[in-house]
Amino acid sequence: MIFTGRMVYLTAVTLQDYSKVLSRELLRLGLMHFVDIRTIDPVFTDESAISVQREEAIARKNVLTSARKRIETILNVGGVPRPSVGDDKGTDVPTDKNELDRMAESFESRIDKIRESQRNLQQQINRLEDVRRHMDDTEGGRFLDTGGISKGGAFLHVHTGSVPLDRLESLEQKIALYPAVLSRVGESGQRCFTVIVGMKRNKSDLEKLLKDHDFSPQDIPEASTGETTRDLDAKLSRMKEEQREYAKSVTELVGNNRTELEHAWKSLRIQELQRTIESRFAETKRAVVASGWLPESTRKDVQTALVRVTEGHISLEWHKAEEFLNRKENHDEAPRITIPSRLANPNLLNPFQRLVTNYGIPAYGTVDPTILVAIAYLAMFGLMFGDAGHGLVLILTGLAGQAWTRKRKGLPMPSGGMASSIPFLSRLMLWCGLAAVVAGVLFGSYFGMSLLPSIWFNYHGVVAGHVEAGSVQSIFDILRITIFFGITVIGLGLLINWVNLVRQKRWFSLFFDNSGLLGGIIYAAGIIISYKFASSGFKDLPDNPILYWIIIACAMILFLKAPLKERGGNPLWWLMEWMISLLEIFSGYLANTLSFMRVAGLGIAHVTLMIAFFQIAKMASPEGFNVWAILIMILGNALVIALEGLSAGIQSLRLNYYEFFSKYFQPSGVEYKPISLEEK
């Protein structure tokens, strides 16, 4: 967990007859990070000796991907999460792709018919809602109920009269094609009295339609015209209910066939991944070659499995990663190989591993800083956002985000915005909330109030000037804590860098880099001198000459960096490079150390804001807390949680990236990405 996982390189050669079983077994194992063998062994750079099965296999894979996405879309339409193929390891896949295509087409056809009905119905709803809106706008909402039939307002036109009963159904069907409503208000003999309300822009079309259906204009009793509005509302209600039934029918269609659809998706996914593996194979006339990286701990299991499925007709050649690390780039040997880095951290630390990989992938064999980043990040966040009550709010928010994530598992994330980052942010928020709770208990802070005695020191009391017993008496003591914290973080970064350089046998960099041994010694001596100077009240420098001679000696040795590295050149360039290097060491380390004062600054700002809101609340309610005072405190706490929480999170990340990572991180690696049934 401290270093990237140890890797081995495998070249597996088997007969063409075993190509399918080899790809299936490698998929089941899900451990190989495939590479093109021609980048490893110069023997295979001759195209006549070996070829890569890319185009044909990729074409087959793309066809399967398209079919799988069709099934996945059907599942998503029905609200069914994307299934997992993890339980299907080692199973055969007999399902025919053409059969799955036909099944997908059948479901798509049925869903399209329902969708088309929904679209048509929604168009009718939109038309009638347009009419209804203009009814409300006409004569202050009293349209039709107050005898306004002949007026119709600025947008509506009203027809009243009768139509033969045998033509009524046809008229209703034709009327439905327009933004109009037909209301039955009574019958007499073989005719039905109707009120037809439509938009004036469709007046000529409606009049022609009415004429074709033997419509006879005549007055309708005023008492009957109020039914039109109620009929329209009832019709809209029925249509919206029908729309909901359509949506429900899609969900039921997918739900009733869920098992069949999930099996189809899994089958296609497995075939798709198998074709992906085959596209990474190289081949000769009679053999196929699979090459890639695996964790060293899996070597025995992989060898046993591959020999078993190929019935022993396989040649396995293993190489340790160290064999490739020191290759020189010359014509006799293959170029330096980039070995994938496997970050083997527990799932609990995933948020911090993502913070690391967002910056870069550590080079193979170097320190994996995930656990160290977790400790440093949470310590910084706690010092800046130390309130148990506010931390509890972050925990509850993180839990809500996790619940939302579990509910959406397997479903597509909403496009745009921060939705796709909610799973990561909610888990990080849980950790930050826990850090804030711990720090809040140490500082005795609960929603800005000292409900319980502090364990370490009373942050609010110190900022407010209420001196208590203890080592922290003033804001300057808080600043001192963060400075020492920064020195510890920077020193840890230097130590990690030295470990990395020793493991990589980069002895020159170990001594002469700005973050190497000489730079570290200069920094340590400078820290001691600065501490002695500050302890004297910024009056006297330490009188120990050894400290100064250490800095001078290290600085003079650094002058040898350019001559030793270049083995020749202009001495003036050596001098200039030396001066620039010294400037970077002295100013860089000073800036890095002082940068940690922002931890104290944000912590003090957090406390100060809470004190300010308490004062505002007292001003609003001098006699005691009333509703206004409580409201001010609630809003104040919410504002501090939002602003200070965001600021503390960003600054913790910045200090890790620019002050900690800059001392040792080598983001030159590539991530270990095996082709596996497990969803990433």
C-alpha positions as CSV (number, residue, x, y, z in Angstrom):
1,M,0.0,0.0,0.0
2,I,3.0,2.3,0.5
3,F,4.6,1.5,-2.8
4,T,2.9,0.8,-6.1
5,G,2.2,-3.0,-6.5
6,R,4.9,-5.2,-7.9
7,M,4.3,-6.3,-11.5
8,V,5.5,-9.1,-13.9
9,Y,5.4,-9.2,-17.6
10,L,3.9,-12.2,-19.4
11,T,4.3,-13.3,-23.0
12,A,1.9,-16.2,-23.7
13,V,2.1,-18.1,-27.1
14,T,-0.5,-20.7,-28.1
15,L,-1.9,-22.3,-31.2
16,Q,-4.6,-20.5,-33.2
17,D,-7.0,-23.3,-32.2
18,Y,-6.9,-22.1,-28.6
19,S,-7.3,-18.4,-29.3
20,K,-11.0,-18.3,-28.2
21,V,-10.4,-20.2,-24.9
22,L,-7.3,-18.1,-24.2
23,S,-9.2,-14.8,-24.6
24,R,-12.1,-16.2,-22.5
25,E,-9.9,-17.3,-19.7
26,L,-7.9,-14.0,-19.6
27,L,-11.3,-12.2,-19.4
28,R,-12.4,-14.5,-16.5
29,L,-9.1,-13.8,-14.7
30,G,-9.4,-10.0,-15.4
31,L,-5.8,-9.4,-14.4
32,M,-3.8,-8.6,-17.6
33,H,-2.9,-5.0,-18.6
34,F,-2.3,-5.6,-22.3
35,V,0.5,-4.1,-24.3
36,D,1.7,-4.4,-27.9
37,I,4.5,-7.0,-27.8
38,R,6.4,-5.0,-30.4
39,T,7.0,-2.3,-27.9
40,I,8.7,-4.8,-25.6
41,D,10.8,-7.1,-27.8
42,P,12.6,-5.8,-30.9
43,V,12.4,-9.2,-32.4
44,F,8.8,-8.6,-33.3
45,T,9.2,-5.2,-35.0
46,D,9.3,-6.9,-38.4
47,E,5.8,-6.8,-39.8
48,S,6.4,-10.0,-41.7
49,A,7.1,-11.9,-38.5
50,I,4.0,-10.9,-36.6
51,S,0.8,-8.9,-37.1
52,V,-1.7,-7.5,-34.7
53,Q,-5.3,-8.6,-35.1
54,R,-6.7,-5.1,-34.7
55,E,-9.0,-4.0,-37.5
56,E,-11.1,-7.2,-37.8
57,A,-11.4,-7.8,-34.0
58,I,-12.1,-4.1,-33.4
59,A,-14.8,-4.1,-36.1
60,R,-16.5,-7.2,-34.4
61,K,-16.2,-5.5,-31.0
62,N,-17.9,-2.3,-32.3
63,V,-20.8,-4.3,-33.6
64,L,-21.3,-5.9,-30.2
65,T,-20.9,-2.6,-28.4
66,S,-23.7,-1.1,-30.6
67,A,-26.0,-4.0,-29.8
68,R,-25.2,-3.9,-26.1
69,K,-25.9,-0.2,-25.9
70,R,-29.3,-0.8,-27.6
71,I,-30.2,-3.2,-24.8
72,E,-28.8,-0.9,-22.2
73,T,-31.0,2.0,-23.5
74,I,-34.1,-0.2,-23.3
75,L,-33.2,-1.0,-19.6
76,N,-32.6,2.7,-18.9
77,V,-36.0,3.6,-20.4
78,G,-37.7,1.2,-18.0
79,G,-35.7,2.5,-15.0
80,V,-33.7,-0.7,-14.7
81,P,-30.1,-0.3,-13.6
82,R,-27.3,-1.6,-15.8
83,P,-26.6,-5.2,-14.6
84,S,-23.2,-6.5,-13.5
85,V,-21.4,-9.3,-15.3
86,G,-19.2,-10.0,-12.2
87,D,-21.4,-13.1,-11.3
88,D,-21.0,-14.6,-14.8
89,K,-17.2,-15.2,-14.6
90,G,-16.3,-18.5,-16.3
91,T,-19.7,-19.0,-17.9
92,D,-20.0,-19.7,-21.6
93,V,-21.8,-17.3,-23.9
94,P,-24.0,-19.2,-26.3
95,T,-26.4,-16.4,-27.1
96,D,-26.4,-15.5,-30.8
97,K,-25.8,-11.9,-31.6
98,N,-28.4,-11.9,-34.4
99,E,-31.0,-13.3,-32.0
100,L,-30.2,-10.5,-29.5
101,D,-30.6,-7.9,-32.3
102,R,-34.0,-9.3,-33.2
103,M,-35.1,-9.2,-29.6
104,A,-33.8,-5.6,-29.3
105,E,-35.7,-4.6,-32.4
106,S,-38.9,-6.1,-31.0
107,F,-38.6,-4.2,-27.8
108,E,-37.6,-1.0,-29.6
109,S,-40.6,-1.3,-31.9
110,R,-43.1,-1.7,-29.0
111,I,-41.5,1.1,-27.0
112,D,-41.5,3.4,-30.1
113,K,-45.2,2.8,-30.6
114,I,-45.9,3.8,-27.0
115,R,-43.6,6.8,-27.4
116,E,-45.4,7.9,-30.6
117,S,-48.8,7.6,-28.8
118,Q,-47.3,9.7,-25.9
119,R,-46.1,12.3,-28.4
120,N,-49.4,12.6,-30.1
121,L,-51.3,12.8,-26.8
122,Q,-48.9,15.4,-25.5
123,Q,-49.5,17.5,-28.6
124,Q,-53.3,17.4,-27.9
125,I,-52.7,18.3,-24.3
126,N,-50.5,21.3,-25.3
127,R,-53.2,22.5,-27.7
128,L,-56.0,22.2,-25.1
129,E,-53.9,23.8,-22.4
130,D,-53.3,26.7,-24.8
131,V,-57.1,27.1,-25.2
132,R,-57.6,26.8,-21.4
133,R,-55.0,29.5,-20.7
134,H,-56.8,32.0,-23.0
135,M,-60.1,31.1,-21.4
136,D,-58.7,32.2,-18.1
137,D,-57.3,35.4,-19.6
138,T,-60.6,36.4,-21.2
139,E,-62.8,38.8,-19.2
140,G,-60.9,38.2,-15.9
141,G,-61.5,34.5,-16.0
142,R,-65.3,34.7,-16.4
143,F,-65.3,33.6,-20.0
144,L,-68.4,31.5,-21.0
145,D,-69.7,31.6,-17.5
146,T,-70.8,35.2,-17.9
147,G,-72.4,35.1,-21.3
148,G,-69.2,36.0,-23.2
149,I,-69.8,33.4,-25.9
150,S,-70.0,35.7,-28.9
151,K,-67.0,37.7,-27.9
152,G,-64.3,35.0,-27.6
153,G,-61.7,37.5,-26.5
154,A,-58.6,38.5,-28.4
155,F,-57.4,34.9,-29.2
156,L,-60.4,32.6,-29.0
157,H,-63.3,32.1,-31.3
158,V,-66.5,30.4,-30.1
159,H,-69.1,28.5,-32.2
160,T,-72.4,27.5,-30.6
161,G,-75.0,25.3,-32.3
162,S,-76.0,21.7,-33.0
163,V,-74.7,18.9,-35.1
164,P,-76.3,15.6,-36.1
165,L,-75.7,12.8,-33.6
166,D,-74.4,10.5,-36.3
167,R,-71.7,13.0,-37.3
168,L,-70.7,14.0,-33.7
169,E,-68.0,11.3,-33.2
170,S,-66.3,12.2,-36.6
171,L,-66.4,15.9,-35.7
172,E,-64.9,15.3,-32.3
173,Q,-62.0,13.3,-33.9
174,K,-61.3,16.1,-36.4
175,I,-61.6,18.8,-33.7
176,A,-58.9,17.0,-31.7
177,L,-56.4,17.8,-34.4
178,Y,-56.6,21.5,-33.6
179,P,-56.1,23.5,-30.4
180,A,-59.9,23.4,-29.8
181,V,-62.4,21.8,-27.5
182,L,-66.0,20.5,-28.2
183,S,-68.4,20.4,-25.3
184,R,-71.8,18.7,-25.4
185,V,-74.4,20.7,-23.6
186,G,-77.6,18.9,-24.5
187,E,-79.7,16.9,-27.1
188,S,-82.9,17.5,-29.0
189,G,-84.2,14.8,-31.3
190,Q,-81.3,13.6,-33.6
191,R,-79.1,16.6,-32.9
192,C,-76.6,17.5,-30.2
193,F,-76.2,21.0,-28.9
194,T,-72.4,21.9,-28.7
195,V,-70.1,24.7,-27.8
196,I,-66.8,24.7,-29.8
197,V,-63.9,26.9,-28.6
198,G,-60.9,27.3,-30.8
199,M,-58.1,29.7,-31.5
200,K,-58.8,32.6,-33.9
201,R,-55.9,31.6,-36.1
202,N,-57.7,28.4,-36.9
203,K,-61.1,30.0,-37.5
204,S,-61.4,29.3,-41.2
205,D,-60.3,25.7,-40.9
206,L,-62.8,25.1,-38.1
207,E,-65.6,26.8,-40.0
208,K,-65.0,24.5,-43.0
209,L,-64.9,21.5,-40.8
210,L,-68.2,22.4,-39.1
211,K,-69.8,23.0,-42.5
212,D,-68.7,19.5,-43.7
213,H,-70.4,18.0,-40.6
214,D,-73.8,19.8,-41.1
215,F,-73.2,22.2,-38.2
216,S,-76.1,24.5,-37.6
217,P,-75.3,27.7,-35.7
218,Q,-77.8,28.7,-33.0
219,D,-77.9,30.2,-29.6
220,I,-77.3,28.0,-26.6
221,P,-78.9,28.7,-23.2
222,E,-76.5,30.7,-21.1
223,A,-76.8,28.4,-18.2
224,S,-75.3,25.6,-20.3
225,T,-72.2,27.3,-21.5
226,G,-70.4,27.0,-18.1
227,E,-70.0,23.3,-18.8
228,T,-67.4,24.0,-21.5
229,T,-64.7,25.0,-19.0
230,R,-65.4,22.0,-16.8
231,D,-65.5,19.7,-19.7
232,L,-62.1,21.0,-20.9
233,D,-60.6,20.5,-17.4
234,A,-62.0,17.0,-17.2
235,K,-60.7,16.2,-20.7
236,L,-57.3,17.5,-19.8
237,S,-57.3,15.4,-16.6
238,R,-58.2,12.3,-18.5
239,M,-55.5,12.8,-21.1
240,K,-52.8,13.4,-18.5
241,E,-53.9,10.3,-16.7
242,E,-53.7,8.4,-20.0
243,Q,-50.2,9.9,-20.4
244,R,-49.1,8.5,-17.1
245,E,-50.5,5.1,-18.1
246,Y,-48.4,5.2,-21.2
247,A,-45.3,5.8,-19.1
248,K,-46.3,3.1,-16.7
249,S,-46.7,0.7,-19.6
250,V,-43.1,1.2,-20.7
251,T,-41.8,0.5,-17.2
252,E,-44.0,-2.6,-17.0
253,L,-42.9,-3.8,-20.4
254,V,-39.2,-3.6,-19.4
255,G,-39.9,-4.9,-15.9
256,N,-41.8,-8.0,-17.1
257,N,-38.9,-8.9,-19.4
258,R,-36.1,-7.8,-17.1
259,T,-34.5,-11.2,-16.8
260,E,-34.4,-11.7,-20.5
261,L,-33.0,-8.2,-21.2
262,E,-30.3,-8.5,-18.4
263,H,-29.2,-11.8,-19.7
264,A,-28.9,-10.3,-23.2
265,W,-26.9,-7.4,-21.9
266,K,-24.5,-9.7,-20.0
267,S,-24.0,-11.9,-23.0
268,L,-23.2,-9.0,-25.3
269,R,-20.9,-7.4,-22.7
270,I,-18.9,-10.6,-22.2
271,Q,-18.6,-11.1,-26.0
272,E,-17.6,-7.4,-26.4
273,L,-14.9,-7.7,-23.8
274,Q,-13.6,-11.0,-25.3
275,R,-13.3,-9.3,-28.7
276,T,-11.5,-6.4,-27.0
277,I,-8.9,-8.9,-25.7
278,E,-8.6,-10.6,-29.0
279,S,-7.9,-7.2,-30.6
280,R,-4.8,-6.9,-28.4
281,F,-3.5,-10.3,-29.5
282,A,-0.7,-10.6,-32.0
283,E,-0.5,-13.5,-34.4
284,T,1.7,-15.5,-36.7
285,K,0.4,-18.0,-39.3
286,R,-0.1,-20.8,-36.7
287,A,0.0,-19.1,-33.3
288,V,-1.4,-16.2,-31.3
289,V,0.6,-14.1,-28.8
290,A,-0.9,-12.4,-25.7
291,S,1.4,-10.0,-23.8
292,G,0.9,-7.7,-20.9
293,W,1.5,-6.9,-17.2
294,L,0.0,-8.7,-14.2
295,P,0.4,-8.3,-10.4
296,E,3.4,-10.5,-9.3
297,S,1.2,-12.2,-6.6
298,T,-1.1,-13.6,-9.3
299,R,1.7,-15.3,-11.4
300,K,1.1,-18.9,-10.1
301,D,-2.7,-18.8,-10.4
302,V,-2.5,-17.3,-13.9
303,Q,0.0,-19.9,-15.1
304,T,-2.1,-22.8,-13.8
305,A,-5.3,-21.4,-15.4
306,L,-3.8,-20.8,-18.8
307,V,-2.1,-24.2,-19.0
308,R,-5.4,-25.9,-18.0
309,V,-7.6,-24.2,-20.6
310,T,-5.1,-24.7,-23.5
311,E,-4.5,-28.3,-22.4
312,G,-0.8,-27.6,-22.0
313,H,-0.4,-26.2,-25.6
314,I,1.0,-22.9,-24.4
315,S,4.4,-21.3,-23.8
316,L,4.6,-18.8,-21.0
317,E,7.6,-16.4,-20.6
318,W,7.7,-14.3,-17.4
319,H,9.9,-11.3,-16.8
320,K,10.2,-9.2,-13.6
321,A,9.6,-5.5,-13.9
322,E,13.1,-4.7,-12.8
323,E,14.5,-6.2,-16.0
324,F,12.9,-3.3,-17.9
325,L,13.6,-0.4,-15.6
326,N,17.2,0.2,-16.5
327,R,17.1,-0.3,-20.3
328,K,19.1,2.3,-22.2
329,E,17.7,3.9,-25.3
330,N,20.2,2.7,-27.9
331,H,20.0,0.6,-31.1
332,D,21.0,-2.6,-29.3
333,E,18.1,-2.6,-26.9
334,A,14.4,-1.8,-26.9
335,P,13.4,1.6,-25.6
336,R,12.7,2.2,-21.9
337,I,9.4,0.5,-21.0
338,T,6.6,2.2,-19.1
339,I,5.4,-0.2,-16.5
340,P,1.8,0.3,-15.3
341,S,1.4,1.4,-11.7
342,R,-1.1,-0.5,-9.6
343,L,-2.4,1.5,-6.6
344,A,-3.4,-1.3,-4.2
345,N,-5.4,0.8,-1.6
346,P,-8.5,-0.4,0.3
347,N,-11.8,0.8,-1.1
348,L,-12.2,3.0,2.0
349,L,-9.4,5.3,0.6
350,N,-10.9,5.6,-2.9
351,P,-11.6,9.4,-2.5
352,F,-8.0,10.1,-1.7
353,Q,-6.7,7.8,-4.4
354,R,-8.7,9.8,-6.9
355,L,-7.2,13.0,-5.6
356,V,-3.8,11.4,-6.3
357,T,-4.6,10.1,-9.8
358,N,-6.2,13.5,-10.7
359,Y,-2.8,15.0,-10.3
360,G,-1.0,12.1,-12.0
361,I,-0.1,8.4,-11.8
362,P,3.0,7.7,-9.7
363,A,5.8,6.1,-11.5
364,Y,6.2,2.4,-11.1
365,G,8.2,1.4,-8.0
366,T,7.7,4.8,-6.3
367,V,5.7,5.6,-3.2
368,D,1.9,5.5,-3.5
369,P,1.1,8.6,-1.5
370,T,-2.7,7.8,-1.0
371,I,-2.6,7.0,2.7
372,L,-0.2,10.0,3.4
373,V,-2.5,12.3,1.4
374,A,-5.5,11.1,3.4
375,I,-3.8,11.9,6.7
376,A,-2.4,15.3,5.5
377,Y,-5.7,16.4,3.8
378,L,-7.9,15.5,6.8
379,A,-5.5,17.1,9.3
380,M,-5.5,20.4,7.2
381,F,-9.3,20.3,6.8
382,G,-9.8,19.7,10.5
383,L,-7.5,22.6,11.5
384,M,-9.4,24.9,9.1
385,F,-13.0,23.7,9.8
386,G,-12.9,22.5,13.4
387,D,-16.5,22.4,14.5
388,A,-18.3,19.2,15.5
389,G,-21.7,20.5,14.6
390,H,-20.6,21.6,11.2
391,G,-18.8,18.3,10.7
392,L,-22.1,16.5,11.5
393,V,-23.9,18.4,8.8
394,L,-21.2,17.4,6.3
395,I,-21.6,13.7,7.4
396,L,-25.3,13.9,6.9
397,T,-24.9,15.5,3.5
398,G,-22.3,12.9,2.5
399,L,-24.7,10.1,3.6
400,A,-27.5,11.7,1.5
401,G,-25.2,11.7,-1.5
402,Q,-24.3,8.1,-1.0
403,A,-27.9,7.1,-0.8
404,W,-28.6,9.0,-4.0
405,T,-25.6,7.2,-5.6
406,R,-26.9,3.7,-4.5
407,K,-30.3,4.6,-5.9
408,R,-28.8,5.6,-9.2
409,K,-26.4,2.7,-9.4
410,G,-26.3,1.3,-12.9
411,L,-28.4,4.2,-14.3
412,P,-26.9,6.9,-16.5
413,M,-25.9,10.0,-14.5
414,P,-27.8,13.3,-15.4
415,S,-25.8,15.1,-18.0
416,G,-24.1,18.4,-17.1
417,G,-23.3,19.9,-13.8
418,M,-21.8,18.1,-10.8
419,A,-24.0,15.1,-10.9
420,S,-21.3,12.7,-12.2
421,S,-19.0,13.8,-9.3
422,I,-21.6,13.2,-6.6
423,P,-20.3,9.6,-5.7
424,F,-16.8,10.9,-5.2
425,L,-17.7,14.2,-3.5
426,S,-20.1,12.5,-1.1
427,R,-17.5,10.0,0.1
428,L,-14.9,12.7,0.5
429,M,-17.5,14.8,2.4
430,L,-18.0,11.9,4.8
431,W,-14.2,11.9,5.6
432,C,-14.1,15.6,5.9
433,G,-17.1,15.6,8.2
434,L,-15.4,13.1,10.5
435,A,-12.2,15.2,10.6
436,A,-14.3,18.3,11.4
437,V,-16.0,16.4,14.3
438,V,-12.8,15.2,15.7
439,A,-11.2,18.7,15.5
440,G,-14.4,20.3,16.9
441,V,-14.2,18.1,20.0
442,L,-10.5,19.0,20.4
443,F,-11.4,22.7,20.1
444,G,-14.7,22.5,22.1
445,S,-16.7,23.9,19.2
446,Y,-20.3,22.8,18.5
447,F,-22.1,25.1,15.9
448,G,-20.0,27.9,17.1
449,M,-20.8,27.3,20.8
450,S,-18.7,25.8,23.6
451,L,-21.2,23.2,24.7
452,L,-18.5,21.0,26.1
453,P,-15.0,21.7,27.4
454,S,-12.2,21.6,24.8
455,I,-9.7,18.8,24.9
456,W,-6.8,20.6,23.3
457,F,-7.6,24.4,23.4
458,N,-10.6,26.6,23.0
459,Y,-10.3,28.0,19.5
460,H,-13.1,30.5,20.0
461,G,-11.7,31.7,23.3
462,V,-8.3,32.3,21.8
463,V,-9.6,34.2,18.8
464,A,-12.0,36.3,21.0
465,G,-9.1,37.1,23.4
466,H,-10.3,35.1,26.3
467,V,-7.0,33.6,27.4
468,E,-7.2,30.2,29.1
469,A,-4.6,28.0,30.6
470,G,-2.6,26.0,28.2
471,S,0.1,26.2,25.6
472,V,-2.1,28.1,23.0
473,Q,-2.6,31.6,24.3
474,S,-3.0,33.8,21.2
475,I,-3.4,33.8,17.5
476,F,0.3,33.7,17.1
477,D,0.4,30.4,18.8
478,I,-2.1,29.1,16.3
479,L,0.1,30.4,13.5
480,R,3.1,28.6,15.1
481,I,1.2,25.3,15.1
482,T,0.4,25.5,11.4
483,I,4.0,26.5,10.6
484,F,5.3,23.4,12.4
485,F,2.7,21.3,10.7
486,G,3.9,22.7,7.3
487,I,7.5,21.9,8.2
488,T,6.5,18.3,9.0
489,V,4.6,17.9,5.7
490,I,7.5,19.3,3.7
491,G,10.0,17.2,5.6
492,L,7.9,14.1,4.9
493,G,7.8,15.0,1.2
494,L,11.6,15.2,1.1
495,L,12.0,11.9,2.9
496,I,9.6,10.2,0.4
497,N,11.6,11.7,-2.5
498,W,14.8,10.3,-1.2
499,V,13.2,6.9,-0.8
500,N,11.9,7.0,-4.4
501,L,15.3,8.1,-5.8
502,V,17.1,5.3,-3.9
503,R,14.7,2.7,-5.2
504,Q,15.2,4.0,-8.7
505,K,19.0,4.2,-8.2
506,R,19.1,7.8,-9.4
507,W,22.1,8.7,-7.2
508,F,22.9,12.0,-9.0
509,S,19.3,13.3,-8.4
510,L,19.4,12.1,-4.8
511,F,22.3,14.5,-4.1
512,F,21.9,17.4,-6.4
513,D,18.1,17.9,-7.0
514,N,16.5,20.8,-5.2
515,S,14.5,18.2,-3.2
516,G,17.6,16.0,-2.8
517,L,19.8,15.5,0.2
518,L,21.7,18.8,-0.2
519,G,18.5,20.8,-0.5
520,G,17.0,19.0,2.5
521,I,20.1,19.7,4.7
522,I,20.0,23.4,3.7
523,Y,16.2,23.5,4.6
524,A,16.8,21.8,8.0
525,A,19.6,24.2,8.9
526,G,17.5,27.2,7.8
527,I,14.6,25.9,10.0
528,I,16.9,25.7,13.0
529,I,18.3,29.2,12.4
530,S,14.8,30.6,11.9
531,Y,13.5,29.0,15.1
532,K,16.3,30.3,17.2
533,F,15.8,33.8,15.7
534,A,12.0,33.7,16.4
535,S,12.6,32.4,19.9
536,S,14.8,35.4,20.7
537,G,11.9,37.8,19.8
538,F,13.4,38.3,16.3
539,K,16.5,40.0,17.8
540,D,19.4,37.6,17.7
541,L,20.6,35.0,15.3
542,P,22.0,31.7,16.8
543,D,25.7,32.0,17.6
544,N,26.5,28.4,16.5
545,P,28.7,28.7,13.4
546,I,28.3,25.1,12.4
547,L,24.8,25.8,11.1
548,Y,26.1,28.5,8.7
549,W,29.0,26.4,7.6
550,I,26.6,23.6,6.8
551,I,24.6,25.9,4.5
552,I,27.7,27.3,2.9
553,A,29.2,23.8,2.3
554,C,26.0,22.4,0.8
555,A,25.7,25.5,-1.4
556,M,29.3,25.1,-2.7
557,I,28.8,21.4,-3.4
558,L,25.7,22.3,-5.4
559,F,28.0,24.3,-7.8
560,L,29.3,20.9,-9.0
561,K,25.9,19.9,-10.3
562,A,26.2,21.6,-13.7
563,P,29.9,20.5,-14.4
564,L,29.2,16.9,-13.4
565,K,25.9,16.7,-15.4
566,E,27.1,18.3,-18.6
567,R,30.8,17.2,-18.4
568,G,31.9,20.4,-20.2
569,G,30.5,23.6,-21.2
570,N,30.7,27.3,-20.3
571,P,31.6,28.1,-16.7
572,L,29.5,31.2,-16.8
573,W,26.4,29.0,-17.5
574,W,27.5,26.8,-14.6
575,L,27.5,29.9,-12.4
576,M,24.2,31.1,-13.6
577,E,22.6,27.7,-13.1
578,W,24.0,27.4,-9.6
579,M,22.7,30.8,-8.6
580,I,19.2,30.0,-10.0
581,S,19.3,26.7,-8.1
582,L,20.2,28.4,-4.8
583,L,17.4,31.0,-5.4
584,E,14.9,28.3,-6.0
585,I,15.9,26.4,-2.8
586,F,15.9,29.4,-0.5
587,S,12.9,31.2,-1.8
588,G,10.9,28.0,-2.7
589,Y,11.3,26.4,0.7
590,L,10.5,29.7,2.5
591,A,7.3,30.2,0.4
592,N,6.3,26.5,0.8
593,T,6.6,26.8,4.6
594,L,4.8,30.1,5.0
595,S,2.1,28.9,2.7
596,F,0.8,26.7,5.5
597,M,-0.1,29.8,7.4
598,R,-3.3,29.8,5.3
599,V,-4.4,26.8,7.4
600,A,-4.4,29.1,10.5
601,G,-5.9,31.9,8.5
602,L,-9.0,30.0,7.4
603,G,-9.4,28.4,10.8
604,I,-9.4,31.9,12.4
605,A,-11.8,33.2,9.7
606,H,-14.2,30.3,10.4
607,V,-14.3,31.1,14.1
608,T,-14.5,34.9,13.5
609,L,-17.5,34.5,11.2
610,M,-19.4,32.5,13.9
611,I,-18.5,35.1,16.5
612,A,-19.9,37.8,14.2
613,F,-23.2,36.0,13.6
614,F,-23.6,35.5,17.3
615,Q,-23.1,39.3,17.8
616,I,-25.7,40.0,15.1
617,A,-28.1,37.7,16.7
618,K,-27.7,39.4,20.1
619,M,-28.2,42.8,18.4
620,A,-31.5,41.5,16.9
621,S,-32.6,40.2,20.3
622,P,-31.0,42.1,23.2
623,E,-33.4,40.6,25.8
624,G,-32.8,37.0,24.7
625,F,-33.1,34.7,21.8
626,N,-36.2,35.1,19.8
627,V,-37.4,33.8,16.4
628,W,-35.2,36.4,14.5
629,A,-32.1,35.6,16.5
630,I,-32.6,31.8,15.9
631,L,-33.1,32.5,12.2
632,I,-29.9,34.5,12.0
633,M,-28.0,31.8,13.7
634,I,-29.4,29.1,11.3
635,L,-28.6,31.1,8.2
636,G,-25.2,32.1,9.6
637,N,-24.3,28.5,10.3
638,A,-25.5,27.5,6.8
639,L,-23.4,30.2,5.2
640,V,-20.3,29.3,7.2
641,I,-20.7,25.6,6.4
642,A,-21.0,26.3,2.6
643,L,-18.3,29.0,2.2
644,E,-15.8,27.8,4.8
645,G,-16.3,24.1,3.9
646,L,-15.6,24.8,0.2
647,S,-12.6,27.0,1.1
648,A,-11.1,24.5,3.5
649,G,-11.5,21.7,0.9
650,I,-9.9,23.6,-1.9
651,Q,-7.0,24.9,0.3
652,S,-6.3,21.4,1.7
653,L,-6.1,20.1,-1.9
654,R,-3.9,23.1,-3.0
655,L,-1.4,22.5,-0.1
656,N,-1.1,18.8,-1.0
657,Y,-0.6,19.5,-4.7
658,Y,1.8,22.4,-4.5
659,E,3.6,22.1,-1.2
660,F,3.6,18.4,-0.6
661,F,3.6,16.7,-4.1
662,S,6.1,19.1,-5.5
663,K,8.8,17.6,-3.2
664,Y,8.6,14.0,-4.4
665,F,5.7,13.2,-6.8
666,Q,6.8,11.8,-10.1
667,P,3.6,11.7,-12.2
668,S,5.2,9.8,-15.1
669,G,3.4,6.5,-14.7
670,V,0.5,4.9,-16.5
671,E,-2.5,3.4,-14.6
672,Y,-2.8,-0.3,-14.4
673,K,-6.0,-1.1,-16.4
674,P,-6.7,-4.8,-16.9
675,I,-9.6,-5.9,-19.1
676,S,-12.0,-7.4,-16.7
677,L,-15.7,-8.3,-16.2
678,E,-15.7,-6.0,-13.2
679,E,-17.3,-2.6,-14.0
680,K,-15.0,0.4,-13.4
